[in-house]
Amino acid sequence: MAYTGSIPDTAARPRDWMLRMACRNEDPDLFFDSSREHEARLVCVTRCPVRAQCLAAVKAAEHGDHHDYRDGVVAGLNGHERWRLDADAPVRWGEPRHLPLSGPEPCGTYPAMLRHLWRGEPMDGVCWSGEVRRDYANRRWPKGRKAKPAP
């Protein structure tokens, strides 16, 4: 066979990582349904091999946006959490400032879990169990039955 001079296309593209996202084969409504937020977080945190790239892309895309423009669960964080962790996002009167990314919050608490997710650190079972407890406590309970408050 004669050489044709063509070179196979093997160059990396800036968004090649999107082909490996765990959410590609999931129902998109899962990530925008607030009652299934915990399930969406599980897909991102436990199954996605490119969560760090996804988080970097969403940080760049949403940098400085208000939380009204951030929807759904992306890279394991919902829109309000991504807004609170963005130090350059606008703040309206009465809204909380961004969450500190370094502090004394021990593992197993909600702020510690957010810190791990925002920094792209691997999350240990203690921090993830804090999210499970928070999700369990925030569910709607039948009349007369109360859940223990989340830590």
trRosetta pair geometry for C-beta under 8 A, 3 or more apart (Angstrom, degrees):
i j d omega theta_ij theta_ji phi_ij phi_ji
12 16 5.7 -93 -162 0 78 148
13 16 4.7 125 58 -48 84 92
15 18 4.9 4 167 -3 92 120
16 19 6.0 -35 -176 11 56 114
17 20 6.0 -65 -167 39 52 105
17 21 7.4 78 139 -53 72 83
17 50 4.4 154 179 -151 107 145
17 53 4.3 -34 137 111 166 165
17 54 7.6 -142 126 -51 123 69
18 21 5.6 -17 -156 -19 49 118
18 24 7.7 117 165 -77 70 117
18 50 7.7 -137 -77 104 28 157
19 24 7.6 27 -159 -72 30 159
20 49 5.6 -61 149 66 121 112
20 50 5.1 112 87 -23 106 128
21 24 4.9 119 78 -34 92 95
21 48 6.2 -7 -154 -138 58 107
21 50 5.8 -77 -84 57 62 120
21 54 6.6 99 -113 -76 110 127
22 25 7.7 -69 177 36 44 90
22 26 7.3 38 134 -21 71 119
22 43 5.4 -176 116 174 121 85
22 44 7.1 -178 60 -96 124 32
22 47 4.1 124 -139 113 154 102
22 48 3.9 -113 7 -84 117 71
22 49 7.2 125 -46 3 97 66
23 26 4.9 -63 -150 34 57 121
23 28 8.0 79 167 -102 106 59
23 31 6.6 32 -147 -54 137 136
23 43 5.8 92 -82 139 81 132
23 44 7.1 5 -50 -78 115 75
23 48 6.9 -4 -19 -90 84 121
26 30 5.4 -70 158 36 116 144
26 31 7.5 96 109 -32 128 101
26 43 5.9 8 -65 -139 159 158
27 30 4.8 107 77 -22 87 101
28 31 6.2 -58 -168 33 50 105
28 32 7.0 19 147 2 75 112
29 32 5.9 -77 -149 52 43 98
29 33 5.6 46 157 -34 80 112
30 33 6.2 -56 -138 26 23 111
30 36 5.5 -93 -151 118 65 138
30 39 6.3 -94 -165 105 108 113
30 40 5.2 157 143 -84 89 94
30 43 7.3 70 127 -8 139 150
31 40 4.8 129 -104 -138 58 135
31 72 4.5 42 140 -167 93 113
31 73 4.7 -125 -152 51 78 86
31 74 7.3 68 -174 -67 129 58
32 71 6.3 17 -122 155 99 107
32 72 4.5 -46 -85 -94 72 99
32 73 7.9 -141 -63 11 36 74
33 36 4.3 36 92 28 114 107
33 37 7.5 -142 96 -50 60 60
33 40 7.8 157 54 -39 79 127
34 37 5.6 -3 -157 -43 44 112
34 78 8.0 57 -118 -132 80 143
36 39 4.6 -42 -178 39 86 120
36 40 6.0 92 123 -26 85 95
37 40 5.6 -57 -150 36 34 111
37 41 6.4 37 152 -22 68 103
37 73 5.9 147 -145 -60 74 130
37 78 6.1 -18 -144 -72 126 126
37 135 7.5 -157 82 -118 97 113
38 41 5.6 -50 -150 33 33 114
38 42 6.7 39 150 -24 63 101
38 131 7.3 153 -126 148 93 102
38 132 7.4 91 -151 -110 130 56
38 135 4.3 63 -80 -136 135 156
39 42 5.6 -49 -155 28 34 116
39 43 7.0 37 149 -20 62 98
40 43 5.8 -48 -156 28 37 112
40 44 6.7 30 150 -12 66 106
40 72 7.8 -129 180 -175 159 80
40 73 3.9 124 124 56 134 151
41 44 5.8 -61 -151 41 35 108
41 45 5.7 12 164 -5 74 116
41 73 6.1 -109 -64 -161 64 144
41 76 5.1 70 -145 -144 77 69
41 131 6.9 -128 129 165 158 146
42 45 6.3 -62 -128 47 24 96
42 46 5.4 -17 -173 19 65 121
42 47 7.4 48 141 -4 67 103
43 46 7.3 -60 -110 51 9 84
43 47 5.4 -47 -157 43 48 121
43 48 6.7 63 144 -39 65 102
44 47 7.6 18 -14 50 5 78
44 48 5.2 -21 -150 4 41 137
44 51 5.8 103 177 -114 80 116
44 54 7.6 -126 -144 89 103 152
44 73 6.6 -134 -22 146 140 108
44 74 7.6 130 -106 174 145 21
44 75 5.7 140 -166 -161 133 17
44 76 3.9 -160 107 -60 132 72
45 48 7.4 29 -24 29 10 100
45 51 7.0 68 -103 -107 36 161
45 76 4.6 81 -60 -104 91 131
45 117 7.3 -64 -97 -106 111 102
45 123 6.2 -23 -166 31 124 137
45 128 7.3 161 135 -109 150 114
48 51 4.4 105 98 -58 117 91
48 54 6.9 -27 159 3 145 145
48 75 7.9 -125 88 -121 157 53
50 53 4.6 -37 179 39 94 116
50 54 5.9 103 119 -26 84 95
51 54 5.4 -56 -145 39 35 115
51 55 6.1 37 156 -21 68 105
51 75 5.3 120 -166 -143 81 79
51 76 6.6 30 -155 -14 130 113
51 120 7.2 164 111 -134 93 84
52 55 5.8 -53 -146 36 28 111
52 56 6.5 29 154 -18 62 106
52 120 4.5 67 -115 -150 90 131
53 56 5.7 -53 -147 37 32 112
53 57 6.3 32 154 -19 65 106
54 57 5.8 -57 -149 37 29 110
54 58 6.3 21 157 -13 65 108
54 74 6.6 -151 159 174 108 85
54 75 4.4 175 108 -79 106 99
55 58 6.0 -57 -142 40 30 104
55 59 6.2 35 156 -23 65 106
55 74 7.8 147 -96 131 53 88
55 75 3.8 135 -75 -162 78 160
55 76 7.8 -23 -78 33 111 95
55 77 7.8 79 -118 11 99 119
55 117 7.7 -175 -107 164 139 72
55 118 7.6 165 -166 -143 133 35
55 120 5.7 -169 64 -81 152 99
56 59 5.7 -53 -146 34 29 114
56 60 6.5 25 156 -15 63 107
56 120 8.0 9 -47 -69 87 140
57 60 5.9 -59 -151 39 30 108
57 61 6.1 23 155 -16 66 112
58 61 5.6 -55 -138 42 34 110
58 62 5.7 6 170 4 70 115
58 74 4.7 142 -96 128 158 138
58 75 5.8 -145 23 -1 139 125
58 82 6.8 -74 139 -136 120 147
59 62 6.7 -71 -135 51 19 90
59 63 6.2 49 159 -66 60 90
59 82 7.8 -145 -91 -158 62 107
59 86 7.5 171 -142 -98 76 102
60 63 5.9 -22 -146 -21 26 117
62 65 4.7 -85 -166 31 70 125
62 69 7.2 169 -137 106 92 102
62 70 5.6 56 -142 -95 140 108
62 82 6.2 32 100 144 157 130
62 83 7.9 -96 158 -80 128 66
62 86 6.9 -114 118 -75 100 154
63 86 6.6 -177 -131 -149 48 126
63 88 6.3 21 -180 70 80 130
64 86 7.1 -138 -52 160 27 130
64 88 4.7 -45 -87 121 76 110
64 89 6.0 173 -142 -93 23 49
64 90 7.4 52 -176 -24 67 79
65 69 4.4 -97 177 74 123 128
65 70 6.2 136 104 -48 122 95
65 83 7.5 -89 95 -105 77 92
65 86 7.7 21 49 100 65 169
65 89 6.4 -25 72 -122 39 97
66 69 5.8 91 64 9 69 98
66 70 7.9 -145 106 -3 39 96
66 83 6.8 31 180 -135 36 128
66 89 6.2 129 -100 -175 39 98
66 90 5.1 -39 -81 57 95 103
66 92 7.8 51 -140 -30 128 101
67 70 5.3 -64 -145 39 50 111
67 79 5.8 118 -162 141 81 96
67 80 5.3 44 -153 -109 137 59
67 82 7.9 145 -114 73 83 78
67 83 3.5 -48 -80 -50 93 169
67 84 7.7 25 -77 -38 128 68
67 89 7.2 64 -43 173 72 144
70 79 3.3 156 119 -154 91 98
70 80 7.3 170 89 -52 119 32
70 82 5.4 -150 -173 73 151 121
70 83 5.5 -167 30 -52 148 101
71 79 5.2 -7 -85 -61 16 144
72 78 7.2 -141 130 -141 21 66
72 79 6.4 76 39 -44 39 103
73 76 6.9 -2 -180 -131 101 11
73 77 6.9 162 -150 78 67 25
73 78 5.3 -41 -91 -89 71 65
74 77 6.5 -31 68 62 63 76
74 79 8.0 64 12 -74 101 64
74 82 7.1 12 58 -58 104 148
75 117 7.2 133 131 179 89 98
76 117 4.8 -137 103 -141 124 124
77 81 4.4 -129 -168 93 97 122
77 82 4.9 119 122 -59 126 85
77 85 7.4 -58 -157 15 154 140
77 114 7.2 81 -113 -135 110 82
77 117 5.5 146 -60 136 101 137
77 118 7.1 63 -70 -76 148 74
78 81 5.1 92 55 12 71 105
78 82 7.2 -137 97 -6 34 90
79 82 5.8 -56 -147 37 31 109
79 83 6.4 32 155 -20 65 106
80 83 5.6 -53 -149 35 33 114
80 84 6.3 30 154 -18 66 106
81 84 5.8 -54 -144 37 32 108
81 85 6.3 22 159 -11 65 110
81 114 5.8 -143 -162 -124 117 118
81 117 7.9 16 145 86 138 140
82 85 6.1 -64 -146 43 29 105
82 86 6.4 32 154 -27 64 109
83 86 5.8 -58 -148 29 31 111
83 89 5.2 171 -160 172 72 171
84 89 8.0 -75 -71 54 17 144
84 96 6.7 13 -126 91 111 108
84 98 5.4 143 173 -134 51 56
84 99 5.0 52 141 -14 108 96
84 114 7.9 -26 88 -172 117 153
85 98 5.9 100 -124 -162 15 104
85 99 5.6 -31 -87 46 68 102
85 101 7.0 80 -149 -76 94 102
85 114 6.5 -159 -71 167 126 114
85 118 4.8 -146 -167 -108 153 143
86 89 4.0 80 94 -27 112 111
86 98 6.4 -139 66 -108 35 130
87 98 5.0 -107 -94 28 55 164
89 98 7.0 121 40 -74 104 111
91 95 5.2 -154 -163 77 80 111
91 96 8.0 -108 -141 91 119 26
91 97 6.3 -20 -102 -103 156 58
92 95 4.9 74 59 -3 76 123
99 111 6.0 -166 -168 -133 128 98
99 114 6.1 22 98 107 161 145
99 115 7.8 -124 128 -67 121 79
100 103 4.6 91 100 -45 126 124
100 111 7.8 27 60 -172 76 129
101 115 5.5 136 -154 -127 60 90
101 118 6.2 -108 -119 92 112 138
101 119 6.8 125 -170 -58 117 105
102 115 7.6 117 -79 -140 36 133
103 111 7.0 -32 66 140 131 137
103 115 7.7 -147 34 -77 90 145
105 109 4.9 -120 -176 72 102 136
105 111 4.2 -126 -108 86 170 115
105 112 4.4 -157 122 -54 109 86
105 115 7.0 157 66 -10 127 137
106 109 6.0 94 67 -6 63 114
106 112 6.3 -55 103 -56 25 151
107 112 5.1 -160 -105 150 39 152
107 124 6.3 4 -165 60 144 121
107 126 4.5 63 134 103 114 125
107 127 4.9 -79 -160 -62 87 86
107 130 7.5 -156 163 -21 54 135
108 112 6.8 26 35 59 37 142
108 126 4.6 -62 -66 165 89 92
108 127 6.2 -100 -61 -89 32 41
108 129 6.4 -20 -127 75 82 96
108 130 4.3 147 -177 -62 41 116
108 151 6.9 10 133 71 93 150
109 112 4.7 91 59 9 82 106
109 113 7.1 -146 95 -8 43 87
109 127 7.9 -40 42 -126 42 73
109 130 5.5 -113 -59 -151 8 151
109 151 5.9 -100 -109 112 77 109
110 113 5.7 -54 -149 33 33 113
110 114 6.5 31 155 -17 66 104
110 130 6.1 -150 -59 146 48 116
110 131 7.1 108 -110 -89 69 63
110 134 5.5 85 -81 -77 110 154
110 150 7.2 58 -44 143 120 128
110 151 7.7 176 -14 86 86 74
111 114 5.6 -54 -148 38 35 112
111 115 6.3 41 153 -24 66 103
112 115 5.5 -49 -148 32 34 116
112 116 6.6 36 153 -18 64 101
112 127 5.5 -125 115 -117 103 107
112 130 7.0 69 62 47 106 166
113 116 5.8 -53 -153 34 33 110
113 117 6.4 28 152 -15 66 107
113 123 6.8 42 -140 -137 74 128
113 127 4.5 153 -91 177 76 100
113 128 7.1 123 -121 -82 115 36
113 130 5.5 -154 -43 81 124 119
113 131 5.2 140 -146 -55 165 103
114 117 5.7 -57 -145 40 34 109
114 118 5.9 29 159 -19 69 110
115 118 6.0 -57 -140 38 26 107
115 119 6.2 11 164 -6 62 114
115 121 7.8 0 125 28 73 128
116 119 6.4 -70 -145 46 23 100
116 121 4.5 -94 -149 69 71 105
116 122 7.5 -55 -171 92 114 23
116 123 4.6 108 136 -94 146 86
116 124 8.0 -132 -116 11 157 70
116 127 5.5 71 2 150 152 168
117 120 7.7 28 177 -72 29 31
117 121 8.0 -68 -44 45 18 74
117 123 6.9 9 -65 -65 71 127
123 127 5.0 -111 -164 79 94 125
123 128 5.4 106 135 -54 119 95
124 127 5.5 94 58 12 73 96
124 128 7.1 -144 99 0 37 93
125 128 5.6 -59 -141 44 35 109
125 129 5.9 39 158 -26 69 105
126 129 5.9 -54 -148 32 26 111
126 130 7.0 34 149 -23 59 100
127 130 5.5 -47 -159 25 38 117
127 131 7.1 36 147 -15 64 98
128 131 5.6 -49 -158 33 42 112
128 132 6.5 44 145 -20 68 102
129 132 5.3 -48 -146 36 41 116
129 133 6.3 44 152 -20 68 101
130 133 5.8 -51 -147 36 31 110
130 134 6.3 32 153 -19 63 107
130 150 8.0 90 -175 -172 70 102
130 151 6.6 -77 -138 56 95 115
131 134 5.6 -54 -146 37 32 112
131 135 6.2 32 155 -19 66 106
132 135 5.8 -54 -146 38 29 110
132 136 6.2 31 154 -21 64 109
133 136 5.7 -55 -146 37 29 113
133 137 6.2 25 158 -16 65 109
133 150 5.5 137 126 -129 89 84
133 151 6.7 30 109 8 142 92
134 137 6.0 -59 -146 39 28 107
134 138 6.2 18 158 -15 64 114
134 150 4.1 68 -109 -143 62 150
134 151 7.8 -83 -70 42 86 65
135 138 6.0 -65 -144 40 27 106
135 139 7.0 45 155 -42 62 93
136 139 6.2 -40 -161 1 31 113
136 147 6.6 -174 136 -162 79 142
136 150 7.8 139 62 -85 76 98
137 147 4.8 -180 -131 123 57 128
137 148 6.2 -78 -105 83 109 57
137 149 5.8 83 -164 -152 142 25
137 150 4.0 -162 47 -49 150 87
138 150 6.8 -10 -39 -28 88 134
139 147 7.0 96 54 -37 85 156
141 145 4.7 -126 162 92 117 94
141 146 6.3 147 79 -108 160 25
141 147 5.6 -175 -57 -27 140 95
142 145 5.0 47 65 23 82 120
